Amino acid sequence: MAIIAATVDSEQELEPIAESVQFPVTWGMSRTDGDAIGAWWEPRRDHIQPSEFLLSGSGKVMISSYSNSPIGRMDPAEALTLVKYLNEQRARAKQQSS
C-alpha cells in the first residue's frame, strides 16, 4: 500500500508540511488536475476540495471520498481496517478455491 498526496499549495507553502509526512506530496494542483480526477473545485477560494481514493494494486478505484468541507474525509485507521478486511476476504476466497 502506498500513500500519495497532492495540493494546490505552492512548493514553498508545502515544504513544512511535506517534511513532516512519510509519503510523496505533489504541489501546484490546477483546475485541470481537479477535473481529471472528478474533484470539486471551490471557485470562491480557487482551490480543489478534498478528493481521496483507495486504489488496488492494479490501479482500480476501490473506494473514493469527495468532500466540500473538512467533514467527511477518510480516516486513515478506518481505511487501513478496510484494506486488512479486503485482504482477508481475498485470502479466504483463494484458499476456498484451491
Secondary structure, DSSP 4 states (H G I P E B T S, - for coil): ----EE-SS-HHHHHHHHTTSSS-EE----HHHHHHTT--EETTTTEEPPEEEEE-TTS-EEEEEE-SSSTTPPPHHHHHHHHHHHHHHHHHHHHHH-
